[in-house]
Amino acid sequence: MNRTKENNKMKPWVGWLLFFVTVGVVFLLGMLAASITQRRAEIASVMNNKKVEITGIESRNEVFAVNYPREYETWTQTADTTFQSEFNGSSVVDVLEERPEMVILWAGYAFSKDYGTPRGHMHAVNDVNHTLRTGSPMTEEEGPQPATCWTCKSPDVPRLMDSVGVAEFYNKPWAHWGHEIVNPIGCADCHDAETMDLKISRPALIEGFESMGMDIREATHQEMRSLACAQCHVEYYFTPEGKYLIFPWHNGTGMEGAEQYYDSIGFADYTHALSKAPIIKAQHPDYEIFKTGIHAQRGVSCADCHMPYVSEGGVKYSSHHIRSPLASINNTCQVCHRESEEDLRNAVFERQRSAVEIRNLVEKELAAAHIEAQFAWEQGATEAQMADALQLIRQSQWRWDYAVASHGGSFHSPVEFQRILSHGLDRAHKARFEIAKVLAEVGYTGSVPMPDISSKAKAQAYIGLDMDMERSNKQRFQETIVPGWLEKAQGNNRLVSLN
């Protein structure tokens, strides 16, 4: 009996354990309540201290500066190009000069003329006007690119879509809207002007979710902090008729799913000028690759790392200086990770270096496959003989491009990134083997002569580009057409000031 009472009596250490656990729980709940209260206070402060009412789709970013000075000021810092990392940074790097094999891979497509690393959002309109990929249209009805190419460059796009209709906006030449699209990526791209709630301003993302049987309106606020970015940082294509923008998510957001969809509709962005392979040009499947990585699986959003919270004068807000998290490790990576800045930075570089090793191999093998295929055609190969090799080239280049076109993919999801590149390398090897068999069938058993493509200029000359003419035409366009666009935009009150 006494033993039973002794056993039932709570031991002193158990009481102390419960006490400290309770204190800990109360503390955490208090922190949560304080965070919620602070967030509500921030929202109330911002909304109650608005100096001007903004309604509708206001594409002029400067208008928002009056009500949201901190966010606006940090957004203007996206013009900064000083950050540099081991692999690129925020300034333009001529990728074709660094990697001339890419000129060969894109022979027959505008990317073989000009491809540089991207700058910040404030440069979006200027950069798309300057790139040789948009040609040199001297009238509103000239130019090789459709108006769809403007879709992710400006908050003027949702304004125009709302005004003329989505399909009508797409179904125009690129130069047609030049005098209308003048404000760089900014506030109205991601926010409702009246409430500043995150919103989806691009219909392609809504339609992409619908193609998977999903309703984007069910997304949580945390999910929206990635989906606002996914409006543009994704893979997409234009329909041949009408140039309507489509996300190929009908079989899911994975690389193979998109490929299956493209194959099912017989789609190709272009026929390669050398190999004659039907090529799919990957855009920038940042969101899709990010979704396969550990950060996305742990509920981390794009904004958590690229738009971290900062405190100023007792006010907590999200920095709109959208850039690499490596530029401010102390309030990005170290919010969750306790390692030193050096260790965290080296961890990123280690993943990137491993990916670059495979990338180098793929580009060399794939460029050789295109050149060898061209040689096989010259030796009299038939379409039937070349069919298997061309399909392998298409598959290899899709995998290579899908990986390297993604911004930060080698870190966002290093396992998936290297898996995709490895499969691309495998198909490039197989393509070259198939071409060797075709050459043997037509009676050629020697080595294929390889051109000197050791520089961008040499590679562009090999595929037949007249770059002096391209640059001259673009300069003429910049000097005669673009100033008129800006003047007209200012006259129509589309710009607060010429920028």
C-alpha positions in Angstrom: 0.0 0.0 0.0 2.7 2.5 0.9 4.7 1.4 -2.1 1.7 2.2 -4.3 1.4 5.7 -2.8 5.1 6.3 -3.3 4.9 5.2 -6.9 1.9 7.5 -7.6 3.6 10.4 -6.0 5.1 12.8 -8.6 8.9 12.9 -8.5 10.3 16.5 -8.0 12.2 16.5 -11.4 9.0 15.7 -13.3 7.3 18.7 -11.8 10.2 21.0 -12.7 10.2 19.5 -16.2 6.5 20.3 -16.7 7.1 23.8 -15.3 9.9 24.6 -17.8 7.9 23.0 -20.7 4.9 25.1 -19.8 7.1 28.3 -19.6 8.6 27.4 -23.0 5.2 26.9 -24.6 3.9 30.1 -23.1 7.0 32.0 -24.4 6.6 30.6 -27.9 2.9 31.4 -28.0 3.7 34.9 -26.8 6.3 35.3 -29.6 3.7 34.1 -32.1 1.1 36.5 -30.7 3.6 39.4 -30.8 4.5 38.6 -34.4 0.9 38.5 -35.5 0.2 41.7 -33.6 3.2 43.4 -35.1 2.2 42.3 -38.6 -1.3 43.6 -38.1 0.1 46.8 -36.8 2.4 47.1 -39.8 -0.5 46.6 -42.2 -2.7 49.0 -40.3 0.0 51.6 -40.2 0.6 51.3 -44.0 -3.0 51.3 -44.9 -4.0 54.1 -42.5 -1.2 56.4 -43.5 -1.8 56.3 -47.2 -1.4 59.7 -48.7 -2.9 59.0 -52.1 -5.6 56.6 -53.3 -4.4 54.2 -56.0 -7.1 52.3 -57.9 -7.2 50.0 -60.9 -4.1 48.8 -62.6 -1.6 51.6 -62.0 1.5 50.7 -64.0 3.6 53.8 -63.0 5.8 52.5 -60.2 6.6 56.0 -58.9 3.0 56.6 -57.9 3.4 53.9 -55.2 6.4 55.6 -53.7 4.2 58.1 -51.8 2.4 55.4 -49.8 5.1 52.8 -49.6 8.5 54.7 -49.5 10.5 51.8 -47.9 9.4 49.2 -50.4 9.8 51.6 -53.3 13.3 52.7 -52.3 14.4 49.1 -52.0 12.8 48.3 -55.4 14.8 51.1 -57.0 17.9 49.2 -55.8 17.3 46.5 -58.4 19.0 48.9 -60.7 22.3 48.1 -58.9 24.7 45.9 -60.8 27.6 45.8 -58.4 27.0 42.4 -56.8 29.3 39.6 -58.1 29.5 36.0 -57.2 31.6 33.1 -58.3 29.0 32.4 -60.9 27.6 35.6 -62.4 26.0 38.4 -60.3 23.8 41.4 -61.1 25.7 42.8 -64.1 25.4 41.6 -67.7 27.9 38.9 -68.7 28.1 37.8 -72.4 27.4 34.1 -72.0 28.0 33.4 -75.7 31.5 34.8 -75.4 32.2 32.6 -72.4 30.5 29.5 -73.9 30.7 29.7 -77.8 29.3 26.1 -78.1 25.9 27.7 -77.2 26.0 29.6 -80.5 26.1 26.2 -82.2 23.3 24.8 -80.0 21.0 27.7 -80.9 21.9 28.0 -84.6 18.8 29.2 -86.5 17.3 30.9 -83.4 17.7 34.4 -82.1 19.5 33.4 -79.0 22.6 32.6 -81.1 22.9 36.4 -81.8 22.8 37.6 -78.2 22.5 36.1 -74.8 23.6 37.8 -71.6 22.9 37.1 -67.9 19.9 39.0 -66.5 20.0 42.3 -64.6 17.6 43.5 -61.9 13.9 44.3 -62.5 14.4 48.0 -63.2 16.4 47.1 -66.3 13.7 44.8 -67.8 12.3 47.2 -70.5 15.7 48.6 -71.5 17.2 45.2 -71.8 14.5 43.8 -74.0 14.7 46.9 -76.2 18.5 46.5 -76.5 18.9 42.8 -77.1 19.5 41.7 -80.6 16.9 38.9 -80.1 14.0 41.4 -80.6 15.4 42.4 -84.0 15.4 46.0 -85.3 11.7 46.8 -86.2 11.4 50.3 -87.8 7.6 50.2 -87.8 4.9 48.9 -85.5 4.3 46.0 -87.9 7.9 44.8 -88.3 10.1 42.6 -86.3 10.5 38.8 -85.9 9.1 38.6 -82.4 5.5 38.7 -81.2 4.0 41.0 -78.6 3.9 38.0 -76.3 7.6 38.7 -75.6 6.6 41.7 -73.5 4.5 39.7 -71.1 6.9 39.6 -68.2 8.7 42.9 -68.7 6.3 45.5 -67.3 3.1 46.3 -65.3 2.0 48.0 -68.5 1.2 44.5 -69.7 -1.7 43.7 -67.3 -3.0 47.3 -68.0 -3.1 46.6 -71.7 -4.5 43.1 -71.3 -7.3 44.7 -69.2 -7.9 47.3 -71.9 -7.7 45.4 -75.2 -8.1 41.8 -74.1 -5.5 39.0 -73.5 -5.6 37.4 -76.9 -5.6 40.7 -78.7 -2.5 41.8 -76.7 -0.6 38.7 -77.7 -1.6 38.7 -81.3 0.4 41.7 -82.4 4.0 42.2 -83.5 6.5 43.0 -80.7 7.0 46.7 -81.8 3.2 47.4 -81.8 3.1 48.0 -78.1 6.6 49.7 -77.8 5.2 53.1 -77.0 2.9 51.6 -74.3 5.2 49.3 -72.5 7.7 51.7 -70.8 7.6 51.0 -67.0 9.8 48.2 -65.8 8.7 45.3 -63.6 7.2 46.7 -60.5 4.3 47.1 -58.0 1.2 46.3 -60.1 2.8 43.1 -61.4 2.3 41.5 -58.0 0.0 43.7 -55.9 -3.6 44.8 -55.9 -3.3 48.6 -55.9 -6.1 49.2 -53.4 -5.3 46.6 -50.8 -1.6 45.7 -51.7 -2.6 42.1 -51.4 -0.5 39.7 -53.5 -2.4 39.0 -56.8 -1.9 37.1 -60.0 -1.8 39.6 -62.9 -0.8 37.2 -65.7 -3.5 34.9 -67.0 -1.1 32.2 -68.1 -0.4 31.2 -64.5 -4.1 30.9 -63.7 -4.6 28.8 -66.9 -1.5 26.7 -66.1 -3.1 25.7 -62.8 -6.4 25.0 -64.5 -4.6 22.7 -67.0 -3.5 20.6 -63.9 -7.0 20.6 -62.5 -6.1 23.1 -59.8 -7.5 26.4 -58.6 -4.9 29.0 -57.9 -7.4 31.0 -55.8 -7.0 28.3 -53.1 -3.3 29.2 -52.6 -2.2 30.3 -49.2 -0.4 33.6 -48.5 2.9 31.8 -48.2 2.3 30.0 -51.5 1.5 33.3 -53.1 4.9 34.6 -52.0 6.3 32.1 -54.6 3.4 32.2 -57.1 3.8 36.0 -57.7 7.3 35.1 -59.0 6.0 32.0 -60.9 4.0 34.3 -63.2 7.2 34.9 -65.1 9.9 32.6 -63.8 8.6 29.5 -65.6 8.8 27.5 -68.8 6.3 28.5 -71.5 5.6 28.6 -75.2 3.6 30.6 -77.7 0.9 28.9 -79.8 1.8 29.0 -83.5 -1.5 30.7 -84.3 -2.2 33.9 -82.3 1.0 33.6 -80.2 -1.0 32.8 -77.1 1.1 32.3 -74.0 0.8 28.7 -72.5 2.5 27.0 -69.6 3.1 23.3 -70.6 1.8 21.9 -67.2 -0.8 19.6 -68.6 1.2 16.6 -67.3 2.5 18.3 -64.2 5.3 20.8 -63.7 8.2 18.4 -64.2 10.7 18.4 -67.1 9.5 15.1 -68.6 5.8 16.2 -68.3 6.5 19.3 -70.4 8.4 17.2 -72.9 5.5 14.7 -73.2 3.1 17.6 -73.8 5.3 19.2 -76.5 5.7 15.8 -78.2 1.9 15.2 -78.1 1.2 18.4 -80.0 4.2 18.1 -82.3 5.7 21.4 -81.1 9.1 22.8 -81.8 10.3 26.4 -81.4 12.6 26.1 -84.4 14.4 23.7 -86.7 18.1 23.7 -86.1 20.0 25.3 -88.9 22.8 22.7 -88.9 21.4 19.4 -87.7 17.8 20.0 -88.8 16.5 18.7 -85.4 13.2 20.1 -84.2 14.3 22.0 -81.1 12.3 23.0 -78.0 13.8 26.2 -76.6 13.5 26.1 -72.8 12.8 29.5 -71.2 13.5 29.8 -67.5 11.8 27.0 -65.5 12.9 28.5 -62.2 9.7 27.8 -60.3 9.4 24.2 -61.6 12.9 23.2 -60.6 12.6 25.1 -57.3 9.5 23.1 -56.4 11.6 19.9 -56.5 14.1 21.1 -54.0 14.4 20.9 -50.2 13.6 24.5 -49.5 10.3 24.3 -51.3 9.5 21.0 -49.6 10.1 22.7 -46.2 7.6 25.5 -47.1 10.2 28.2 -47.9 9.0 30.7 -50.5 10.9 32.6 -53.1 10.4 35.9 -51.2 11.8 34.4 -48.0 15.3 34.3 -49.6 15.1 36.9 -52.4 13.0 39.5 -50.6 14.0 39.0 -47.0 12.4 40.9 -44.1 14.3 43.9 -42.8 13.7 46.3 -39.9 14.0 50.0 -40.1 12.9 52.5 -37.4 10.9 49.8 -35.6 9.1 48.9 -38.9 9.5 45.4 -40.3 8.9 45.1 -44.1 9.9 42.9 -47.0 12.9 44.3 -49.0 12.0 44.7 -52.6 15.7 44.7 -53.7 15.2 41.3 -55.3 18.6 39.7 -55.8 20.7 36.7 -54.9 20.5 35.7 -51.2 24.3 35.5 -51.2 24.3 39.3 -51.2 22.9 39.4 -47.7 23.5 36.0 -46.1 22.9 37.4 -42.6 19.2 38.0 -43.2 18.6 35.3 -45.7 20.4 32.0 -45.1 21.3 32.7 -41.5 17.6 33.2 -40.5 17.4 29.4 -40.6 21.0 28.1 -40.8 23.5 28.7 -38.0 26.7 28.1 -40.0 29.1 31.0 -40.8 28.6 33.1 -43.9 31.8 31.5 -45.4 30.5 28.0 -44.9 27.1 28.8 -46.3 28.5 30.5 -49.3 30.9 27.7 -50.0 28.0 25.2 -49.8 26.3 27.1 -52.6 29.5 27.2 -54.7 30.1 23.5 -54.2 26.7 22.7 -55.7 27.2 25.1 -58.6 30.7 23.8 -59.4 29.4 20.2 -59.6 26.6 21.3 -61.9 29.0 23.2 -64.2 31.2 20.2 -64.6 28.3 18.2 -66.2 27.1 21.3 -68.1 30.5 21.7 -69.8 30.4 18.1 -71.0 26.9 18.3 -72.3 27.6 21.5 -74.3 30.7 20.0 -76.0 29.0 16.7 -76.8 25.8 18.3 -78.0 27.6 20.9 -80.2 29.5 18.1 -81.8 26.3 16.1 -82.4 24.8 19.1 -84.3 27.9 19.5 -86.5 28.2 15.8 -87.2 24.5 15.7 -88.1 25.1 18.5 -90.6 28.0 16.6 -92.1 25.8 13.5 -92.4 23.2 15.4 -94.4 26.0 16.7 -96.6 27.1 13.1 -97.2 23.7 12.2 -98.5 21.9 10.8 -95.4 18.1 10.4 -95.7 15.4 11.6 -93.3 14.6 8.0 -92.4 18.3 7.3 -91.6 18.5 10.5 -89.5 15.2 10.2 -87.6 16.6 8.5 -84.4 19.6 10.8 -84.2 17.5 13.9 -84.5 15.1 12.7 -81.8 18.0 12.1 -79.5 19.4 15.6 -80.2 16.0 17.1 -79.5 15.8 15.3 -76.2 19.4 16.1 -75.2 19.1 19.8 -76.0 15.7 20.1 -74.1 17.3 18.7 -71.0 20.4 20.8 -71.3 18.4 24.0 -71.9 15.8 23.2 -69.2 18.6 23.0 -66.7 20.9 25.9 -67.7 18.0 28.3 -68.5 16.8 28.1 -64.9 18.0 30.8 -62.6 19.7 29.3 -59.6 18.5 25.8 -60.4 21.8 24.2 -59.4 21.2 25.4 -55.9 17.4 25.4 -55.7 17.4 21.7 -56.5 20.9 20.3 -57.1 19.8 16.7 -57.3 17.1 17.3 -59.9 19.4 19.8 -61.8 22.2 17.3 -62.2 19.8 14.4 -62.9 18.4 16.4 -65.9 21.9 17.4 -67.2 23.1 13.8 -66.8 20.2 12.5 -68.9 21.0 15.2 -71.5 24.6 14.0 -71.6 23.5 10.4 -72.1 21.3 11.4 -75.1 24.0 13.5 -76.6 26.3 10.4 -76.5 23.6 8.2 -78.1 22.9 10.8 -80.8 26.6 10.9 -81.8 26.6 7.1 -81.9 23.5 7.0 -84.2 25.1 9.6 -86.5 28.3 7.5 -86.7 26.1 4.5 -87.8 24.4 6.7 -90.5 27.7 7.9 -91.8 28.9 4.3 -92.1 25.7 3.4 -94.0 26.4 6.1 -96.5 30.0 5.0 -96.9 31.9 7.4 -94.7 34.0 5.9 -91.9 36.5 8.6 -91.1 36.4 11.3 -88.4 34.1 14.2 -88.9 36.1 17.5 -89.5 35.3 19.9 -86.7 35.3 23.7 -87.3 37.1 26.2 -85.1 34.3 27.5 -82.7 36.7 28.6 -80.0 35.1 32.1 -79.8 31.7 33.6 -80.2 32.7 35.4 -83.3 34.0 32.3 -85.0 30.9 30.2 -84.0 28.6 32.9 -85.3 30.5 33.1 -88.6 30.3 29.4 -88.9 26.5 29.3 -88.6 26.2 32.2 -91.1 25.4 35.2 -88.9 26.4 38.7 -90.1 26.8 40.3 -86.7 28.0 43.7 -88.0 24.7 44.1 -89.8 22.7 42.9 -86.8 24.5 45.4 -84.5 24.2 48.3 -87.0 20.5 47.7 -87.5 19.9 47.6 -83.7 21.8 50.8 -83.2 19.6 52.5 -85.8 16.5 51.3 -84.1 17.7 52.5 -80.7 18.5 56.0 -82.0 15.4 56.5 -84.1 12.5 54.5 -82.7 12.9 54.0 -78.9 13.1 57.8 -78.1 9.8 58.3 -79.9 8.2 55.5 -77.8 9.3 57.2 -74.6 8.2 60.7 -75.7 4.8 59.4 -76.8 4.5 57.5 -73.5 5.2 60.6 -71.5 2.7 62.6 -73.5 0.1 60.0 -72.8 0.9 60.0 -69.0 2.2 56.5 -69.1 5.5 57.6 -67.5 5.9 59.8 -64.4 9.2 60.8 -65.9 11.5 59.6 -68.7 13.5 56.7 -67.2 
